[in-house]
Amino acid sequence: MKLDALAEAVVVEHRRKIIAVTLAVVFVLSLGLPGLVIDTTLEEFRGGTPEHEANGYIENNLSGQAPNSTGSFVVIRDDENVLTKDRYVQQLRAQQRIRNDSVVGPTLVDEQPPLGVANVVAIVAIKRERGVPPEEITVNPRPPLDAQIEAVEDLTDFERQLYTAYAVGLVMDDVDHTWPAGGSFATVPTSYEGNGKTAESTAIVVSHKESTSPEELAAAQTRMADIVDEEVEGEALVLGDGIIDDELRRSSFDSLGIVGPLAFLFVVVVLLFAYRDLYDVLLGLFGVGCVLVWTLGFMGWAGITFNQLFVAVPVLLMGLSIDYAIHAVMRYREARPPDEGGFQFGDAEGRRSVRNAMATALGGVAAAFALVTITTATGFLSNLVSEVPPIRQFGLVSAVGICGALVVFTLLLPALKVELDGWLEGRGIDRRLPAFGTEGGRLSAVLAGPIAAARISPKGVLAAALVVTLVAGAGAATVDTTFEQEDLLVEEVPDWQQNLGPLSAGTYTAQDNIAFVNNETYVYDGTTTQVLVRGDITQDDTLERVQQASDRANETDVVLVMPDNEPGTQSPVRVMEDLAEDDEAFAETFEAADTDGDGVPDRNIEGVYDAFYEAAPEGAANWVQREDGEYVALRLVVPVDGTAGEAEIADQIRPVAEPVDGDGLDAIATGQPVMNQAVAEGLLSTVINSLAITLAVVLGVLAAVYRRLEGYASLGAVTITPVLLAVVWITGSMAALGIPFNVMTALITSFTIGLGVDYSIHVVERYVSELNAEVGKQEALERAVFGTGGALLGSTASTAGGIAILGLALLVPLQQFGVITALTIVYAFIGSVVVLPSLLLLWTDWAGADPTDVPEHVRRRRQRQQAESDD
């Protein structure tokens, strides 16, 4: 059965059943919308890498952080010294309010209350009053805050300086002081002046319960900043997962809240221009809405979290949906032009012509729609090979949405249009309208250019395209790959976005706060890298290899240099050396295990660990893990300069693990910069692997389908060639614009193939259809470009223009995604209506596919093949 007859039998004759069934499916999927979870944190992207697993292992087994907790960082800055008696009292009173506050208090970890220099100075004062030697003072157990405040208020200026020196240089650097992990320099910057006991900023480290909801955590951290601002002279800022995640979430919604209405308005205006009929515009937008509900509902049912990456899904589906809608409607209008008969008021003939026209339209586009869906969905499913979990989910969700678009725009919307157009014409409203691009004028002149070029010199067109591609390809190889937390934070809100009433953007400070803390070189999670070593760590050469790793870390350009001009790298060996200076019993065991006199034990390593645990049990557990009496892991900590780029940090810290890795030990570098770089590498791998798989699968599908339907497998290669060119053009454009592959733009090759194949298939299908009608290749090309090119131009203008408005978003990756996606759509259009026509003419001559003009060499080849077949 021919496609138009099949379409009439199924979609037209049974349209009401199709409408009911399809809407029922959309309704069922919509029930999943309440279960859709939005999470804009970066942990989902980091998950699944060895570096992330190692970081989690350290947090659970070798960290001083309280179990099931997350930290935050309250920094107080001023142009004057913040380490004075008055400031200490203010900081302690602020802590009282923080603990008692109804918003903050419930989130705090009871066994690990907030800690700053002021607390330690007060504790030193109290314990010195009791006669405890400075070297024996520990932070825990802590006196009540009232007692701490009273102790600080009674200090002389000399005592304040002396006890500050004890706090920073002795107590918080003691081996048994395991939290915060950065020791002294988690609470004072490395610019701290030891002689004058001065600093222009200081920090209070806070532990929150991990079970706290993201909204409650963000509220608590914001509230802490307000309390500290009210109680302490100077300015307070807070860093923490709650604040950062809140900004990531708000900036996404603020961006969409600003650009969404603009993009929607632009799309509506362009569709009105293309359709010139409000009814068809509303019908198309209804279809887009059904596709989005279909897709987002599926995400809710499947438990797939909506993150920054999935902002691209509505963009993709809007593009495909508008393309499907325009092609279906324009073919329908071509089949029923306004200057011919078919509409008779008060008679059933008009309604009958509506059905015939829709059957003809679907017969012309249904195969293209199906092929587009198969190839595009396959292309996005290639992302299932990605090392980044959200990208795998993105590929699945996109494929589901693309299939939804096929169902909606080949079944639901045509059935609705037949039903409603017939109803309107039965009431005297003529629904015959011209197809976009067929009524002459400037648009026809634009589309006539590629036709003329293809007729005059198809090889010249391809040569020009090849030159452009070679130039773009040279730049494509230089595109960087990046994944950094700061890239997804708002740097600055434009003035015009602050004056939009209810749509105005919020206030964003996280990026500036991170920059301040990094410039002051505090030691915290964002500037700490580590090396985890697992395996038989009791081997005789283990600590010597650990020392080699430590030496290698100290030779890097990114290691943080402390105020004593020594690198900040800490390892079990260095901690043991410090302990040996104060503990004679441990020193004896430590030195006896060193047979070559290099200061590092090389025998009886298990005995050294035993002595370490006996001398400083809490501190030892922070560096060497003991499990059921067996020693199974240890770690090195390498604080780094936060002003260095994360890629540079990862490149220099990863080799630190090499001296330890192997021969019974497994060593890996981790920490936020290293984890982020691992994700960046996963993104690059995704780009390369998904591109290769997509091209191979799409080419195979196209070749197989065209071999089956048209008898020419080579037509698949012709169809995909403009798409290959567009991929090179867009990556070259990224290099020219300085846009890297990041969490958003890493998807651009999938988009280019998905949309490019879509556009190419429509042109090829129309050309081959006309060619089979024996109108000749020149006439077939003209009908294909004018008929399909007009629909493609309308789709390109609406989709590219709407997406380009993302360039006004707050987030830089969203801006970049909007720009390059718009370019991708334009490139796909150029490839399909400028390059592809010349390719089709050359292919037609080569393959002898024009039944009205078979070249002599093709005729002879066919005769030869037929003779061989007969034999």
N, C-alpha and C positions, 0 to 999 in steps of 0.2 A: 504494500500500500504506500502511495506517495505521501510525503510529509504533509502537504496541504490537505489531502483527504483525511489523513490521520488526525491532524489538528482539528478539522471540522467535526470529525466523529467524536473526538474526546473532549476537547476544550470548548468547542462551540455548542454542540448539541447537549452536552452534559454540564454546561457551565454552572448551573445552580448547585449541583452536587459538588463540583470542584470548589466553588466559593465556600460552601458550608464546611467541607472537609479541611480545606487549607486554613481557613480562619480558626477552626477548632484546634488544629495543630499549633498555630501561633498562640492561641489562648493557653493551651496546656504548657507550652514552653514559657509563656509569660509568668506562670506561677513560680518559676525559678528565680524571678527577679528579686524578691525579698531576701533570698539566700545569697545574693551576690555580695561578696566581701571586697571592700576597697582597702588596699594596703600599698602605700607608696614608699615603704622603707626599702633599703638596699639589701637586706639580708637574704631575700629570695634569690637575688642575682648571685650573691657570693656562695650560696649553698651548693654542695655537690663537688667542690674542688678539694684536693688534698690539703691545700693551705687552710681552707675554712675548717675542715675536720681537725687539723692540728691545733688551730686556735681554740676550738671548742674543747679539745682535750686538755689544753693548758688551763683554761678557765675552770674546768671541773676538777682538776687534779693537782695543779701546781700554782694556783693563784691565791693571793691573800684576800681576794674579794669574797664576801660572804656568799654561801651557796644560794642559788636562785635569786640573785639580785642583779641590778644594773646600776651603773654609777652616773653621777652628774658632777659638774664642776662650776662652782660659783666664784667668779673672779671679781675682786674689788680693785679698781685702778684709780690713780690720782696723780697729779703732778708733784705731790709731796710724798714724804716717807709714810708708808702705811703700816710700818712696824713700830708704832709708838704705843705708850701705855693707854692713852685715850682711845686709839683705834682698836687696840686689843679688847678693851672693855665693850666698845660698840659692837665688835664682831661676836663676842660671847652673848651679848644681849640679843643680837639678831638670831643667834642659834636657839636661844630660849623661845623666841617667837616662832621660829621655824618648827621646832619640836611640838609646840602647843597649837599650831595653826590647824584649823579644821580641814583645810585643803591639802596641806603638805604632810602633816603628822601621820595620817593613816598609811601613807606610801613608804614611810621610812622603815629601814631594817633596825630592829631594836638592839641587836647585838653589835651593830656597827654604826653608832651615831655619827653625825657630821664631825669632821676633824679639820682644823686649820692650825697655823702656827700659834695663834692665841691660846688654843687649848693646851698645846704642848708646853708653852711658856708657863701657863698657870700650873700645870701638873709638876713641872720642874720646881717652881717656887714652893708648892705645897710639900713635895717630897724632900727638898733641901731643908725645909723647916723641920722635918722629922729626922734629919741627919742621914738621909740616903745619899751615898756617893753619886756624883753625876753619871759615871759609867754604868751604874746599876739601875738607873731610872728607866722605867718602861711606861708606855702610855696607858696600858691596861693593867689592872682595872682603873677606870677613871673616877675621880671625885665628881660630885654633883656640880652642875653649872653654877649654882649660887656660890659654892665654895671656890670655884675657879675665878669667878668675877671678883670676889672679895680678895683673893690672893693677888690678882693683877692690880687692883686698886691700891694695894699696900706697897707696891714695888717702888723702889727708888730708880732713878734713871740708870744708875750703874747696874743695878740688878736686872733691869729690863734688858739692857744690852748683853749682860753676861748670860742670862737665861735664854735669850734669843739665840746666842751662839751655841749653847748646849742643845737647844731644841733642834736647830738646823744641822749642826755638825756632829752631834753625838746620838741623841735619842732616836731621831727618825732615820738615822743611818745604821742603827743597831741591827744585827743579823735577825733578831727575833721580832723586829718591827716589820711586818709583812704587808700592811695596808696603810696608806695607798701604795700601789706598786712602784710609783715613781719616787718614793721616799721623800726626802726634804724638798726635792724640786718638783713635786706635785703640788706643793703649797706655796713655794716662792719660785720666781723665775731664775734662770741661771745668770741673769744680770744682777742678782742679789750681791750687795756689797758687804763682804764679810767683816771688814774692819769697822765700818760705821754702823753695821747692822741695819742697813737701809734697803728699801725696795720701793718702787713706784706702783707695784701691784702685788697682790697676794691672793691665794685661792683657798676656798673651803671645799673639801671633798665630801660628797654625800652618797649614801647607798640607798637605793629604792628597791622595794619588793618587785621581783620580776613579774608577779601576777597582776601588777597594776595595769589597768587598761591604758592604751595609747593616749586617749583623751584625758584621763586622770593624771597621767605622768606629765603631759604637756602643761596642764593647768598647775600642777604642783611646782614644776620648774619655773614657770612664769611667775608664780606667786612668790617663790623664794627670791627672785630678783627684785620684786617690788618691796619685800620685807627688808632686804639688805640695803636697798636704796634709801628706805625711810630711816633706818637705824644707823647707818655708817656713812661717814663723810666720803665723798668720791662717787664714782659711778660703778654700778654692779652689772655684770653680764653673766649669763648662764650658758654652759654647753652641756648637752646631754641628748640621749636618744629621743626623749620626749619632745624637746624643742625642735630638734632637727627634723624628726619625722613629721611634726606638725607643720613645719614650713614646707616640707616636700609635698604634703597633702594639700595645704592651702594654696600653694603656688600653682599646682595643677588645676585646681578648681577655679582659682582666680583667672588663670590664663584662659580656660575654656569659657568662663563666664563673660570674659571681655571679647574674645575673638569668635566664640560660638555664634552669638546673634549676628555679628557682622558677616561671618561666613554663610550662615543660613540666608540672610538677606541677599547676599551676592548671588548665591545659587538660585534663589527664587527669581531674581531679576533676569539672570541669564536664561533660565528655563522659560520664563515668560517671553523672552525675545525669540527663543528657538521654537517653542510651541505656538506662541501667540494665541494662547487659549488657556484661560484660568482653570477650566475644568481638567484638562490634561495635566496641568502643573500639580493640582491638588491630588489627582490620582497617582501621579508619580511619587509625590512626597509621602502619600499614604503607603505606597509600596516600600519605600526606603524605611519608613517607620516599622513596618512589619518585619523587614529583614533584620533591623537592629534588635527588635524584641526577640526574634528567633535566636539571634546570636548571644545576646546578653543573658537571656533566659537559660540557654544551654550552659553558659558559664556558671550560673547559679546552681543548676541541677548537678553539674559535674564538680562543684566545689573548687573551681579555678578562681584564684584571686585576681581582681582587677588592679593592675599597677600602671606605672607610667607608660610602659610598653604598649598597653592595650588602648591607649589613646589613638594609636594608629589603626586599630581595627575599624571603628566607625568611618574613618577617612577612606580606608580601602573599600569598604562595603558601599559607602556613598558613591564612590567613583564607579564601581562595577554596576550598582543598581541604576544610576542615572544613565550609564551607557546602555544597559539592557533596555531600559524604558524608552530612551530616545530611538534606538534602532527598531524596536517593535512598533512604536507609534508611527515613525516615519515610513516604514515599509507598509504599514496599514494605510497611511495616507496616499502613498504611491499607488496602491492597489485601488484606490477610490478617490481620484483627483476631483476637485470642485468643478472643473469645466466639462465633466462627462455626466451621463445620466446615472441613475441609481437611487435618487431620493425623490419620492413622490409622497407628498403630504396626504395623510389619511389612508394610505395604502400599505400593505404588508411588504411591498417590494423594496421599499427603502430599508426596512429592518432586515430583509433577506440579504441585501447587498452589504450590510454591515457584517453579517456573518461570513459571507463569501470573502470579503476583503480581509477579515481577520484570519481566516483559514489560509488565504494566500500569503499574508504577512508572516504567519507562524511557519508556514512551509518554507519560506525563504530564510528565516533567521533561526529556527529551532535547532538545526544541525550546528550552526555557528555557536549558538548559546551553549549547547551541550559540549561541544569541543572546547570552547573557552573555559567552561566550568571544570572539565576534566584536567586540562593542562594547567590552569591557574591554581586549582586546589592541590594538584600534585606538586606544583612548585612550592607552595607554602608548606605542604607536608614534609618537604625535604628538610625543613628546620627541625624535625624530630631528631636529627643526628647531632644537634647542637649540644655543647657541653654546658650551656647556661639553661637551667630549668625553665624560667619564664619564656625563653624563646621557643623551647619545645612546645609549651602550652600555647604560645601565640600561633605557631604553625597549625596546631589542631583546631583552635577556635576559628582561625581565618578560613580553613577548609570547610568547617561546618557552616560558617556564614555565607561562603560562596555558594554552597549547595542550596542554602536557603534562598539566596538571590535567584537561582535558577528556578526553583519551585514558584516563587512569588511572581516572577516576571515572565514565565512561560505558561503558567496556569492561572494564578489568581487574578493578576492585572488584566490579561487579555479577556478572561471571562467577565470580569467586572465591566470592562470597556464595552464589550458586546452588549451586555445587559443594559447598561446605562445609555449608551448611544442609541440603541434601538428604542428605548423608552422615550428619550428626548425627541427623536425624529418622529415617533408616533404622535407627538404633540406639536409638530410643526417646526422644530428647531433643526436646521440643516447642519449636520456634523461633518460635512466634507470640507477639509482644510488642506492647504498645500504642504508638501513635505519640505523640510528645511534644506536649503541648498539647491532646490530644483526650480525655483521661481525666477532665476536670473539675478542680475544686479552684481554688486561688488563681491558677494560671496562666491558666486559662480566664477567670477574673474580670478579670484584667489585660487580656487580649485583647478581652474583651467591651466595655470602655470605648470604644475607638475606633469599634467598630461602632455602639454606641448613639449616640455623638456624630454620626457620619455620617448616621444615620437621622433624628435630631432636627433637626440644622441643619448640613448640609454647607457651606453658605456661611459660617456662623459659624466653623467650623473653619478654613476657608481665610482668613478675615479675620484670625483670631488668628495664624495662621502668617505672614501678610503683615506684620503689625505687628512680630512678632519679627524677621522678615527685614530690615525697614527699619532697625530699631535696630542689628542686627548689621552691616548694610551701611555704616552711618555709621562704624563702627569699622574695617571692613575696609580702607578707603582709607588708613588711617594705619599699616598694618603696614610695618615697616622691612625692608630687605634687607641682609644682612651676610655677609662672608666674611673672617675674620681668623684667622691662625694660632693666636692665643691662645684663640680660642673652642673649638678642638679639643684643647686641652691640659687636663689635670686640674688644677683649682685646689686642691682639698682632698679628701682621702680620709676619709669618715666613720669614726668610731671602730669602729662595729660591723662594717665591712667589713675591718678590720685584724685581726679575731679570728675568722676563719672556717677556721682550719687551712689545708689545701691550697688552699682557694678564696680565701684572703685576698688583698686587693689589694696591689700592689707600692708602691714609693716613687716619688713624682713630684715633681720639682723644677724642671722646665724653665720653667714659667710664672713662678715666683718669680724665677728667674735672669734671665729676659728683663726682668721688671719692674725688677730691680735695675740692670741695664745701661742700660735706658732712662731710669730716674730719674737715674742718674749721667751721662747724656747722652754716652755713648761714641759715636763715629762708626764704624758697622759696617753690614753689609748691611741689617739690619732698620731702620736709621734713615737710610738714604741713598736719595734720589731723584735721577734724572738726566733730562736732556733730550738725546735723540739727534737730530742734524741731518745729513741726507744730501742729496746733490744737488750742484749746482754751487756749492761753498762758496768758490770764488775770486772770486765777484762782489764788486764794490766795496763794496756795503753790507752784506755778510755780517756782519762783526765789529761793525758798529754795531747791527745787529739782535740779535746775540748779547748785546751790552751792554744793550740794552733788556730782553731776557729776564732777564738777571742782575739788573737793577734791579727788575724786577717780582717776582722771587723774594725779593729782600731786603725787599720791602714786605709780604710775607705774615706772618701771625701764627704760622706753624709753622716758619719757617726757624730753624736752630740758631744761637744767638748765642755767639760764642767768648769766652774770658776777656778779650780786649781790647775787648769790647763791640761788635765788628764781626760782621756776618752771615758765616756760614761758606761761603757760595756761592763756588764756584770755576769759572772758565771759561777758555778759551784767552786771552782778553783780560787777565784778572787775572794769570794765570801769566806772560804775556809782559811785563806791566808790572813784575812782580817781577824777572824775568830782566834786563830793560833796566837796572835799578838796579845790577846787578853786571857786566854785559857791555857794554862801550862799543860794540863793533862791531855787536851786535844792536840796541842802543839807537839807533844812527844810522839803521839801516834802518827800525826801528819808528816813529821820530819823523818820518822823511821821508815815510812813507806816510800821515801824518795831516795833511790839508790844511786842516782847519777848526779845529785846535787844541783839540779836545775830548778828546784823549788816546787816541782810538781810530782805528786805520788805516782809511782810506776809499778807498785806491787801491793798486795794486801788491800786492794781497793774496797772490797766489802767491809774490811775492818775499819777503814777510814770513814766510810759512810756510817757504820755503827757508832763510831766515836762522835761524828758530826751530829747525829740524832740525839746522843746522850748529852752533849754539851749545849745544844740549841735546838730542841725538838721542833718548835714552831718554825724557826727559820730554816732548818734543814728540810722540812716538808715542803717548803716553798721553792726548793731548788732540786731536790732529788726525791722522786716518788718511791715510796715503799708500800708494797701491796702483799698482804699475807706473808710478811717476813722476807719477801723477795724485792730486790731493787730493779725497777722496770723502766724508769724514764728519768731524764733530767732536762734542764733547759738553760739556754743562755738568753740574756736580755740585752738588746742593742738599742738604746735610745737614739733617735735620729733627728736631724735638723728638719723641722716641719716646713721650712721655707723651700726645701728642695722638692722637685717634682716627684710624684709617686713612682713614675716609671724609672726615674734615675735611682731612687731609693731601692726599688725591687731589684734592679739590675746589679747593684753593688752588694746588697745583703744576701741574695740567694747564694752566691759562691761561698759565703761564710760557712755554710753547712757542709761543703765538700770535704774538708779534712776529717770530718767525723763519719760521714756517710759511707757505708760499706763494711765488709768484714764483720758481720754480726750486728751492726748498728744501722738504724734507719734514721737519718736526720733530714729535717725539712725546715725551711725558713717560713715564717708566717707573720701575722700582724696586719693591721688595716692596709698599709700601702702595698704589701705583698699580695694580700687577698684581692685587692682591687685590680692589681695588675694581672692576676690570674684570670679575673673576669674579662679584662680587656683582651687577653690572648684568646679566651674562649669566644669572644665576639669576632675576632679576626678569623678564627677557625670556622665559625659559623658562616661568615661571608664566603670563604673559599669553598668549603664543603657543600653548603647548600646551593651555591651557584653551579658547581660541577654536577651535582646530582640532578638539580632542576633542569639544566640544559640537556643532560643525557636523557632523562625521562621524558621531558616535553618533546624533544626531537624524535624519540622513539615512538611516542604516542601519535604525533602528527604524521610521521612517515607511515605508520601502520594504518591509520585511519584513511589517509589520502590514497594509500595503495589499495585499500579495500573499496573505497567509494568512487575514486576517480581513476584508479589504475596507475597513479604516479606517486611513488614513495618520495621522489625528489622534491615534490611540492612541499613536503614538510620542512626540508632544508631552506627552501625559498622563504617560507613563512617565518622561520625563526631568525633568519639573517638580519633583518632590520632590528630585531630585539637585541641581538648580540652587539650591534653597533651602538644602540641606545645605552646598554650597560657600560660600554667603554666611555661614551660621552658623559654619562652622569658621574662616573668615578673621576674622570678627568676634570669635570666641573668642580667636584668636591675639593680636589687638589688646588685648583685655581682660586677657590673661595676660602681656602684654609679650614674646611669643615672635615673633622675626623670621623672615623667610624666609632660611634658611641652607642649607648643603650638604645637610642632611637634610630640613628642613621644606619646602624648595622643591617637594618631590614631593607635598605633601599634596593639592593640587587633583586630581592624577592619581589618588591613592588614593580621594578622595571620590567622584569620578566612577566609578572602577572598581568599588568596593564598593557605591556607591549604586545604580548601574544594575543590578548583580547582584541586590540585594534587591528593587528595584522590578519587575524583569522577572519574578521568581518570583511576586510577588503578582498582577501583571497577567495572566500566563499562566494561573494557577489560576482567577482570576476569569472570564476569557473562556471558559476550558474549561467551567466550571460554567454560565456563561450560555448557552453553546451547547447544553448539555444540557437547556435549557428548564426550569430550576428556579426562575427568577425572579431579579431582581437582588438582592433582600434575602437570599435563601437563598444565592445565589452569593457574595455578599460575606461572609456568615458562614462558609461553607466555606473560602473563600480565606484569611481572616484566621486562623481557628482551625487550619486544616490547614497553611498555609504559614507563618503568623505564629509558630506554635510552633517550627517548624524554624529560622526566622530568629532567634527569641529565643535558642535554644540556641547557634546560630552566633555571635550577637552577644556573649553572655555569655562563651563560651570564648575567642573571638578578642580582644575588647576587653579582657577581664581579663588575658589572657596578655600582650598588648602593653603594657598600662598598667604592668606590672612593670618595663618599661624605664625608668620614672621613678626606679628605684633605681640606674640605671647611673652609672658614674663620669663619663662625658662629658656635659656640659650639652646639646649638640645631640641626643644619644641620649635624654636625659631628656625634652627638649622633643618629640622625635619620638614617644616612647611616649605622652605625655599627649595630644597632639593627634590621633594616629592612633586612640587609644581613643575620643576624643570623636567623631571622624569616623565610626567604626563605630556608635556610639550614635545619632548624628544620622541616619545612613543608615537605621537601624532605625526611628527615630521618623518619618522621612519616608515610609517604606514602609507602616507599619501605622497611623499616625495621620493623616497628610495625604492619602496616596494613596487610602484608601477613600472619602473625601469627594469627591475628584476623580473617581473612577471612577463614583460614583453620578450626579454632575452630567453627566459625559460620556455616560453611558448614556442619560440623558433627552434630552440635546442631539442625540446621534447616532441615537437610536431603536434602540439595539443590543440591547435585551431583546426577544427574539421573543415573549414572553408579554405584553408591554405596550408596544405601539408607539403613541406619541403621534399625535394626529390630524394635526398639522402635518408630522410626519415621513412619515406614510402618504401625505398629499397630495403631498408633495415627491417621494416615490418613484414615485407614479403619474405625475406630470408628467415625471419623468426617463425612465420607461419609455415614455411616449407619444412623447417626443422621439426616443428610440432607435428606436422602431418606424417613425417617419416617415423 
